[in-house]
Every structure is written in structure tokens, then in C-alpha cells.
Amino acid sequence: MAGLDRAAFRAARKRKRLSQQKLADILGVEQPAVQQWETGKSSPRTLDGLRQLCDVLGVSADVLLGREKFPSARFLADVIREAGTTDADELAGILHKRLLEMIGG
């Protein structure tokens, strides 16, 4: 299976505010497996594993494989829906904050 895009994987995990351990618990794998995915040393072993990872992180396989740029339209729609406001300035601030959280800034 093709390797995961490390930055996209990390960003998707952070967007969901999941630690590596919490993601591992949800997926039923050991934390070192998630760490290896995030560092590019390995990937989920099966297509079903990749599918489950995509479902938990709320992104497509194309995002996790680096074929579609992140943040995706789905990410933006989620942030807007979660924000609960239609004020453009407020949305911009929320989006800026969420993007900074994703990249560790």
C-alpha cells in the first residue's frame, strides 16, 4: 500500500484533536503503529485499515495519500458548521486558529 502523506495525516489527526494514543485506541492498534504512520515508517496494512482511518479522521484516502491537498473542502465545511456563526470575521479567526492548531503553531 502507498505510504501516507505525513503532514496530511498529522493535520487530520490534530484537526480531530486526537492524540496518537487516543487514535490508536479507537482503531484498535498500538500507539507505536500510529507513530510509525505519522513518521512515514509504515502505513495501515490493509485497505480496510485505511478506510477505517479515513472514517475516524473524517478525510478521504486521497487526502491521507497526498493526492488531494489538505485542508479540503470537507475540512472547511466542518469548521464552518462547528463554528456556529455566519460572521465572516469571526469565521476567519476561528479558521486561522484551527489551522494554527493543526500545524502546531
Backbone as CSV, one residue per row, in Angstrom:
resi,resn,N_x,N_y,N_z,CA_x,CA_y,CA_z,C_x,C_y,C_z
1,MET,0.851,-1.176,0.000,0.000,0.000,0.000,0.896,1.238,0.000
2,ALA,0.492,2.252,-0.709,1.258,3.500,-0.770,1.347,4.126,0.615
3,GLY,2.417,4.861,0.838,2.632,5.497,2.126,1.715,6.692,2.350
4,LEU,1.453,6.966,3.606,0.634,8.119,3.964,1.451,9.393,3.837
5,ASP,0.786,10.461,3.484,1.407,11.779,3.497,1.490,12.196,4.963
6,ARG,2.718,12.306,5.475,2.912,12.557,6.907,2.235,13.833,7.375
7,ALA,2.383,14.909,6.621,1.797,16.195,7.033,0.272,16.128,7.020
8,ALA,-0.293,15.517,6.005,-1.755,15.416,5.917,-2.302,14.548,7.043
9,PHE,-1.601,13.445,7.318,-2.042,12.560,8.402,-2.022,13.295,9.735
10,ARG,-0.921,13.960,10.025,-0.796,14.683,11.292,-1.851,15.786,11.393
11,ALA,-2.038,16.521,10.307,-3.023,17.604,10.313,-4.430,17.064,10.546
12,ALA,-4.760,15.957,9.908,-6.094,15.375,10.071,-6.291,14.886,11.507
13,ARG,-5.255,14.278,12.079,-5.349,13.803,13.457,-5.513,14.978,14.418
14,LYS,-4.740,16.033,14.206,-4.821,17.211,15.063,-6.173,17.914,14.915
15,ARG,-6.688,17.936,13.679,-7.985,18.584,13.450,-9.065,17.917,14.284
16,LYS,-8.966,16.615,14.430,-9.934,15.886,15.249,-9.580,15.933,16.730
17,ARG,-8.455,16.607,17.029,-7.981,16.757,18.413,-7.785,15.403,19.089
18,LEU,-7.142,14.503,18.341,-6.843,13.171,18.851,-5.343,13.030,19.080
19,SER,-4.983,12.516,20.234,-3.589,12.157,20.462,-3.303,10.879,19.673
20,GLN,-2.042,10.562,19.518,-1.702,9.298,18.861,-2.289,8.132,19.639
21,GLN,-2.232,8.200,20.971,-2.757,7.116,21.802,-4.268,6.973,21.636
22,LYS,-4.990,8.091,21.647,-6.450,8.034,21.504,-6.835,7.466,20.139
23,LEU,-6.136,7.898,19.085,-6.416,7.355,17.755,-6.140,5.858,17.726
24,ALA,-5.042,5.444,18.333,-4.714,4.016,18.392,-5.820,3.241,19.111
25,ASP,-6.297,3.782,20.221,-7.371,3.125,20.972,-8.625,2.970,20.123
26,ILE,-8.993,4.019,19.403,-10.190,3.984,18.554,-10.041,2.932,17.458
27,LEU,-8.840,2.853,16.879,-8.600,1.944,15.761,-8.272,0.518,16.203
28,GLY,-8.004,0.337,17.495,-7.652,-0.995,17.987,-6.251,-1.421,17.603
29,VAL,-5.343,-0.446,17.536,-3.945,-0.740,17.243,-3.089,-0.184,18.375
30,GLU,-1.824,-0.514,18.364,-0.905,0.013,19.375,-0.449,1.413,18.978
31,GLN,-0.157,2.253,19.961,0.276,3.627,19.712,1.514,3.691,18.824
32,PRO,2.504,2.787,18.974,3.667,2.866,18.086,3.302,2.715,16.601
33,ALA,2.226,2.007,16.298,1.796,1.881,14.896,1.375,3.239,14.363
34,VAL,0.607,3.975,15.149,0.168,5.313,14.735,1.376,6.230,14.590
35,GLN,2.312,6.137,15.518,3.523,6.951,15.443,4.306,6.643,14.165
36,GLN,4.394,5.380,13.798,5.102,4.999,12.572,4.372,5.498,11.332
37,TRP,3.048,5.511,11.348,2.297,6.069,10.214,2.613,7.545,10.076
38,GLU,2.654,8.227,11.222,2.861,9.674,11.205,4.287,10.058,10.811
39,THR,5.229,9.186,11.056,6.618,9.465,10.676,6.969,8.901,9.304
40,GLY,6.017,8.214,8.688,6.240,7.686,7.355,6.979,6.359,7.322
41,LYS,7.177,5.743,8.469,7.894,4.459,8.521,7.021,3.286,8.106
42,SER,5.710,3.456,8.233,4.787,2.407,7.798,3.428,3.030,7.517
43,SER,2.512,2.204,7.073,1.137,2.615,6.758,0.196,1.526,7.247
44,PRO,-1.100,1.821,7.326,-2.036,0.746,7.659,-1.821,-0.429,6.706
45,ARG,-1.921,-1.622,7.233,-1.572,-2.826,6.454,-2.621,-3.262,5.452
46,THR,-3.862,-2.863,5.669,-4.936,-3.314,4.799,-5.756,-2.134,4.277
47,LEU,-6.474,-2.389,3.209,-7.383,-1.384,2.673,-8.466,-1.060,3.692
48,ASP,-8.931,-2.074,4.410,-9.936,-1.836,5.442,-9.371,-0.949,6.551
49,GLY,-8.098,-1.139,6.891,-7.455,-0.291,7.891,-7.374,1.157,7.438
50,LEU,-7.047,1.368,6.167,-7.012,2.724,5.617,-8.405,3.330,5.604
51,ARG,-9.386,2.539,5.230,-10.777,3.014,5.200,-11.230,3.431,6.597
52,GLN,-10.912,2.620,7.606,-11.295,2.940,8.982,-10.584,4.214,9.446
53,LEU,-9.314,4.362,9.100,-8.562,5.565,9.455,-9.206,6.801,8.831
54,CYS,-9.577,6.700,7.569,-10.244,7.816,6.889,-11.556,8.171,7.574
55,ASP,-12.318,7.160,7.944,-13.604,7.407,8.607,-13.416,8.110,9.948
56,VAL,-12.456,7.651,10.729,-12.219,8.252,12.041,-11.736,9.694,11.903
57,LEU,-10.842,9.938,10.943,-10.282,11.280,10.775,-11.175,12.203,9.944
58,GLY,-12.177,11.639,9.281,-13.100,12.452,8.503,-12.482,13.038,7.245
59,VAL,-11.575,12.298,6.634,-10.934,12.736,5.396,-10.947,11.592,4.392
60,SER,-10.738,11.934,3.139,-10.686,10.912,2.105,-9.310,10.261,2.069
61,ALA,-9.241,9.101,1.453,-7.949,8.441,1.250,-7.047,9.320,0.408
62,ASP,-7.621,10.061,-0.529,-6.815,10.959,-1.363,-6.082,11.993,-0.514
63,VAL,-6.716,12.472,0.542,-6.056,13.419,1.447,-4.903,12.727,2.162
64,LEU,-5.169,11.558,2.758,-4.133,10.869,3.522,-2.988,10.362,2.654
65,LEU,-3.246,10.128,1.380,-2.195,9.665,0.473,-1.500,10.824,-0.239
66,GLY,-1.931,12.054,0.055,-1.293,13.227,-0.524,-1.731,13.551,-1.939
67,ARG,-2.825,12.938,-2.386,-3.324,13.180,-3.742,-4.249,14.385,-3.795
68,GLU,-4.807,14.753,-2.656,-5.677,15.926,-2.544,-5.099,16.781,-1.431
69,LYS,-5.011,18.051,-1.663,-4.409,18.934,-0.669,-5.316,19.102,0.538
70,PHE,-4.697,19.240,1.653,-5.383,19.454,2.915,-5.077,20.873,3.354
71,PRO,-5.965,21.663,3.789,-7.319,21.307,4.163,-8.250,21.207,2.955
72,SER,-9.085,20.252,3.018,-10.035,20.006,1.943,-11.303,20.826,2.149
73,ALA,-12.140,20.790,1.159,-13.439,21.463,1.272,-14.217,20.880,2.443
74,ARG,-14.049,19.595,2.684,-14.734,18.944,3.805,-14.273,19.545,5.136
75,PHE,-12.975,19.765,5.268,-12.434,20.390,6.479,-13.044,21.767,6.679
76,LEU,-13.037,22.574,5.623,-13.573,23.930,5.724,-15.052,23.909,6.098
77,ALA,-15.802,23.004,5.497,-17.229,22.892,5.815,-17.423,22.487,7.274
78,ASP,-16.593,21.571,7.771,-16.685,21.151,9.177,-16.407,22.322,10.113
79,VAL,-15.369,23.104,9.823,-15.027,24.245,10.680,-16.167,25.253,10.691
80,ILE,-16.730,25.531,9.530,-17.830,26.495,9.444,-19.045,25.989,10.218
81,ARG,-19.374,24.719,10.052,-20.523,24.150,10.748,-20.298,24.163,12.264
82,GLU,-19.095,23.775,12.685,-18.787,23.730,14.114,-18.731,25.127,14.737
83,ALA,-18.396,26.130,13.942,-18.265,27.495,14.460,-19.598,28.050,14.928
84,GLY,-20.673,27.676,14.256,-21.992,28.146,14.660,-22.236,29.625,14.423
85,THR,-21.492,30.210,13.486,-21.677,31.632,13.178,-21.546,31.827,11.670
86,THR,-22.150,32.901,11.194,-22.001,33.244,9.775,-21.237,34.551,9.606
87,ASP,-20.764,35.114,10.711,-19.983,36.345,10.644,-18.621,36.048,10.014
88,ALA,-18.316,36.706,8.904,-17.095,36.418,8.146,-15.827,36.641,8.958
89,ASP,-15.769,37.726,9.719,-14.573,37.998,10.516,-14.383,36.953,11.614
90,GLU,-15.465,36.581,12.231,-15.387,35.568,13.282,-14.981,34.211,12.694
91,LEU,-15.564,33.854,11.552,-15.191,32.606,10.885,-13.719,32.604,10.498
92,ALA,-13.231,33.724,9.992,-11.823,33.819,9.604,-10.919,33.597,10.808
93,GLY,-11.280,34.176,11.938,-10.494,33.994,13.156,-10.497,32.556,13.633
94,ILE,-11.661,31.925,13.583,-11.780,30.525,14.002,-10.976,29.631,13.072
95,LEU,-11.091,29.861,11.778,-10.344,29.063,10.808,-8.837,29.244,11.006
96,HIS,-8.415,30.474,11.212,-6.995,30.750,11.447,-6.503,29.985,12.674
97,LYS,-7.266,30.039,13.744,-6.891,29.340,14.975,-6.795,27.837,14.746
98,ARG,-7.778,27.257,14.063,-7.781,25.807,13.813,-6.616,25.379,12.941
99,LEU,-6.288,26.191,11.927,-5.148,25.862,11.075,-3.845,25.915,11.870
100,LEU,-3.708,26.909,12.720,-2.501,27.003,13.561,-2.400,25.800,14.501
101,GLU,-3.516,25.373,15.050,-3.519,24.179,15.922,-3.048,22.950,15.166
102,MET,-3.478,22.838,13.913,-3.115,21.678,13.096,-1.628,21.611,12.814
103,ILE,-1.022,22.742,12.601,0.398,22.733,12.225,1.305,22.945,13.424
104,GLY,0.702,23.038,14.599,1.491,23.169,15.806,2.020,24.557,16.037
105,GLY,1.328,25.558,15.508,1.784,26.939,15.649,1.164,27.688,16.768
